[in-house]
Structure formats: C-alpha cells, structure tokens
Amino acid sequence: MVTLPKVNELGFFELRLESIGGLGANLAGKMLAEAGVMGAGLNGVSFSSYGSEKKGSPVKAHIRFCDINVLIRDTSPVERPHVIGIFHENLSRTVNVISGMYEDSIVLVNSKKSPEELKSLLKLKSGTIAVVDATGIALEENNRVNMAMLGGLFRLCDFLDPEFMKGVIRKSLEKKYPLAVQPALSTFERGYQEVHFQSFELPEGDTMPSFVRMDTPVLGYETQPLGGLIVNPGNSILKDLSISRAGRLPHFAEEKCIHCAACDNVCPDFCFVWDEQPDKKGRPQMFLQGIDYQYCKGCLKCVQACPTDALSSELEVDGYADGHRTPHRFRLAT
C-alpha cells in the first residue's frame, strides 16, 4: 500500500503547478492525478484555473492525493502546496508563485539557474529547490516542456511509479501520433534524471511569512475606480510578456534590415521600435531601431515574415533580452 510522505489537516498531499497557457501544465496535472489514482491506488483529483484561454496567460493546475479511505470533499484551489512546479521562471515577475508554501515544501523550477540564484529570485526563505532545464530538454528532444517537468515531478513524488507513467504516455500517443512516442518518453526520462536539488534551512530567529490567500483582487465592489476605469489595460507600459516566451526569441541583425516593416505588420504586440530619420537622399523615412523585448512573447511571426533574414529565431539565453532591449520612448494606454 502506498503511503504519502506528508498530509495536511484534511489528509491531503497537495501540488500546485504554476505555468502559462501553451506549456501543457493542465495536461501534466491530469497525468499526475491518473498516475496517483490508477497506478498508486490513491484517491486523487486534478483541475485547473486560468483566465482567458490563450497562449501566454497565467495558468494554475491543482492536484490533491489522499488515502483511499479519505473522501475528497474539497475542490477549492490548492493554497498550501507541499510541492510547487514552476513551468516558467519569469512567472515570478508578475505572480507570487510560492504563495502558501510550507517551511519544508519542494519547489521545482524550469530553469538553467542554480538553486542559490533561484532562492534569491523567488525570495524563498526555506524549503527545497529542485531545478531542471525543461525547456532545453524539450527543444533537444523535439517535444514539450510538460513532459520534462512531469519527469521532474515524478522524481519529487517518489510514491508515484514512473514506469506506470511511461505506459500512460505510450497509450496516449501510439495510435494517433506513433512518431511522438519515443521523443515524449525520452523527454520524461531526462526530466526525471536531470533534476538536481538543494535544501535551505530557515535562518535562526526568522519565521515564514504568514499565509495570505492568493489571487485576492486588489479592486472590488468597494474599491474599484469610479466609472469602471481600467487601470491596467492590455497595451499598458506595465505589461510584461516575457513570461510568454517558451525558449526562443527573435534576434535583430540591423545590417540586413531593409526597413520594409513586414515584421511590424505581423507583430501582435507592437514590439518593434521605429524612428524617423533622413534617408540617403535626405527624405524622411522610418528606420527600425530594434525590439522591445518586454512586450515580445516569442511568437516568431516576425521571423517568418522577414524577407532578408534580418530577424532570426534563436534560443533565449539568460540576460540577452534585457541586454539587447530597445525600449519604446512612450507607450500609450488607450
């Protein structure tokens, strides 16, 4: 009989996956729950919460496990997780991804950074940070981030059987997508094997932050602005779409650019920065200056549209976007 490593006061072992639309966290949550229920004989439930159904929007997947004799009567979001899976490290810029964690919770992060660097980035006081380069693995294996993250999560949840999960992957893909079976299995196995850990003790005399219910809106019926004013519209300078990128971004080679604006015509987020300058004959013309990576979600439509290879699809290296960003001089919110 499978024994859960720890449970809360209701008898639940809980996981929360923090992700963005398009990385497959919802499916990963369902597969985790299936492995716990069908493979380990536990009671379990999985569901997701999200806003607009589009690539790049924040998504949370919630999973609960308990003993077969414990009834699951709680279907509210997981607020005090024992394990947190962060599918995109830049989510920490806009979302409190470690909200509600315990002193000994485990946080799995898709990143190339070291646990020490992530501890500072996430403002984590104690617990265990597990790191796996899920994006890099997925790109190398020509598969998806969720398979590598799933492998890492199985390593953290040692009460789940990875061999059972491999059987689920085969069963899900072999009839309809037979060529995708081996890449998915390889990605899962690498995620399982390539995870590394580091634990951090709570400093003496320090305490964990008191639990605050997550996702509580700042504005409500008593505090909303008069007239229904939208204070943070979609085209606001406050928006940061870098969390939507899934491993690649466009590089700009100015010497190849003919300033045709084909890239600007297909860019959904107005990332390209232009300036009016005189051409060789002294006539005013708009010249492309660069890319404001804060608003680039890595859709790469611009690369496909560019007729001169001035834009190329490249693997995102930590620090490149900040170092090569050409900021907009102003950005109107209308």
N, C-alpha and C positions, 0 to 999 in steps of 0.2 A: 504494500500500500504506500502511495506517495505521501510524503509529509512536507508541508510548506515550511520554508525557513523561518517565517515570522508572519504574524497576522495582527490586524488592528482589533479594536474592542468589539467589532461586529463579526470577527472571524475571517476577514478578507485579507488576502495578499493582493496589492493593487499596483498597477503600472499605468503610466501616462506617457503617450508619445506626442512630442511637440514637433510639428512639421509645417510644410506649406503644400498647397494643392499641387499635384503632379509628381510627388515623390513616393506615393504609394503607402503612406502611413495607415490609411484606413484599411487597406488590404492586409498589411502586416499585422494589424491588431486582430483582424478576423482569423488569420492563420495561427497567431499565438493562442487565441482562445480555443481554436479547434484542436491544437496540439495538447492543450491542458485538459480539455473535456474528453476527446476521443482517444488520445494517446496516454494520458496520465490518470484518467478516471476521476478527475476533479469536477466540481461544479464550476461553471465559468460564464462570463458574459462579456461582450465586446460591443462598443458603439462609438460613434464619432460625433464631434461638434465642430461646426465651421460656419462661416458667414456665406458670402457669395461663392458659388461653385465654379471657381476658375483657377487656373494655374497661378501660383504665387500667393494666394490668400492663405492666412494662417489656419491651420487645421490641428485639432487635438483628437487623438484616439485614446479611449479609456478601456482598460481591461481589468476584470476582477476574477480572482480564483478563490475557492474555499473548499473545505472538506465536503465530501459527497453528502454528508448528513446535515450540512448547514444550508438553510434556504437563503436565496438571494432575493431580498425584498427592496434593495436599494439600487436604483438605476440612475442616480444623480451623477454628475461628472466627478471624476477622481480628483480630490483636492489635497489629499495627504498621501502621495505615492511612495511606495518602497523602492520602485525603480522608475527612472525617467529616461526616455530615449529622445535625444535631440537630433533631428534629421538634418538640420542646417544651423551651424554655429552662429551665423549672423542674426538668427531669430532673437538672440539676447539683446539686440539693439532696440527692439520695439516690444518684446514680450517678456514678461517675468517667467522664464522657462523653468526655474527651480522653485516656483511658488509651492509652499506647503511641504517641502521635503523634510524628512526626519534627520536627526543628527547622524544616523548611520545609513541613510539612503544611498543608492548607487545611481550615478548619472552617466549614461552612455552618450558620447558626443561624436558625431560625424565630423572629423577634423584631422588636419595634419599637425596641429599644435601639440605641445607637450601637456600633460596633466597640470603642471605648475602654471603654465600660461593660461590654461582654461580656468583654473581656480580663480585667477585674478579677473579674467574676462567675465565670468559668471557671478563674481562676488560671492563665492561659496566659502562658508566658514569651516565646515567639516563634512565628512562623508567620503565616499569613494568615487573617483572619476575614472571611467573607462573610456578609452579612445580607440576609434577605428576610422581609417580613411575610406569610408564607404563610397564616396564619390569617385575617388581614384580607382578603387577596385571595380566599381561598376563600369567606368569608362574603359578600363583594360579588358574586362570580360565581355564587353558589349551587352551589358544587362542593366538592371535598375538598382538604384540606391537602396530600395526597401529590402532586397534580398540580402545585401551585405549587412544592413542594420539588423535584420531578422537573425542572421547568424550570430552577431554580437549579443543580441538579447537572449538567445538560447544559451550562450556561454554564461551569462549572468544568472539565468534561471536554471540552475542545474537539476531541478526537479522535472524539467521537460526533456524529452528524448529527441535529439537532433536527427536520429535515423527515421523516426516517425515523420518528422517534418520533410525530410527528403522524399519520402513516399508520397506525401501530400503534393509536393512540387511536381513530381513526375505525373501523378494522376491528373493534376490540373492542366498540364501543358501537353502531354504526349499525343493526345488525339488531334487537337486543333493546331498546336504550334510545336511539332516534334523537334524542330531545329533549335528551339529556345530552351529545351530541357537541360542540356549539358551546361550552357552558359549560366543558367539560373542556379544549378547545383554547385558549380564552381564558385560563383559569387557568394552563395550561402556559406560554403565551406571556408572560403578565405575570410569572410566576416567573422566566423567562429574562431578561426585560428589566429587571426592577426590583431585581435583585441588585446590591449595592454592596460594595466590598472595602476592606480596609486591612491592610497588612503590618506586622509588628513584628519588629525585629531583636533577637537575643539580646543583652542588655546585656554590655558588655565585662567579662570576668572571670567571668561567670556560666556555668553549664552546665545543660543539660536534665536533668530528673530521670531517674535510672536506670530502665530498663524493669522493671516489676513485672507479673507475669502477672495479668490482670484476673479478676474473679469467683472468686478463690480463697476458699472458705468460711472464715470465722473459726473455726467449730466443726467438728471432725472426730471420728473414732472415738477419738482420744486426748484430745481437749479438750472434748468435749461434757459438759454438766452431768449429774450423777447423776440417774437416774430419768427421763431423757428430757424434762427440764423445757423448756418452750417459753418462751424469754426475751423474745421479741418477737412476741406474739400479734396477731391481726388487729385487736383492739379496744384495742391499747396506745396510751398517750398519745404514743408515739414515731412513730406512723403519720402521714404527711403525704400526703393525697390530692389536694393542689392540682395535682400534675403530671398528674392525670387530666382536668382541665378543658380543653376544646377551644374556647375563645374566648368562652364565655358563662357567667354565673353568676347566681344569684337575688339580687335586691335586696329588702330588707325595709322596708316603709312601716308603721311602728308605729301611726300614726293610723288606718289602715284595718283593723287586725287585730282580730278578734273572739275570738281565743284559743280557737278551736274544735279545734285540734290535728289538723286534716286533713293538714297538711303533715308533722307528726311521724309520722303513721300510714304515710305512703308513703316516708319518707326511709330509704334502706337503710343509712345510716352515722351516724344519730343526731346530726345536725349542729345541731339546734335546742336552744337553751338556755332552760330554764324556771326560774321562781322562784315560790314560794308567797307570795301576798300577799292582804290582805283586799280583797274587792270592795266595791261601793258600800254594801252592807248589812252590811259587817263580817264576812262569811263568808269562810273561807279558799278561795282559788281559785288555780290555776296560771296564770301570765301569761307569755307568750312574751317573752323579753328580746332575742333576736337570733340570729345564725347564727355558729357556729364554723367559719370558712372553711377551717381546717386540715384538716377532715375532709369538706369538700364537694368532690365530684368533678364537679359541674356536670351531673348527670343531668336536672335541672329537673323531676322528678316533682312536687316541691312546688308549682311554679308552676301546673301543670295541676290540682292538687287544691285550690288555694286558692279559696274561694267569693267573696272580697271584693276580689281584686286587690291584697292586701297584699304579695304576692310577684310580682315581675315578672322576666322574662328580659332581661338586659342584656349588652351587650358588656363583657368584662372589661378594665378599664383598669389599667395597672401601678400597684400600690400600694393599690388600692381594698380588696382582701380584707384586707390587713394593717391598714389604717386603720379598717375597719368590723367587724373581727372581735370577736365576743363570746365570750371563752374559757370553756370549761367549768371549773367550780370544781374538779372532780375527774373522773377517767375510770377506771373500774375495769377491770382486766385479769383476765378470768376464763377 
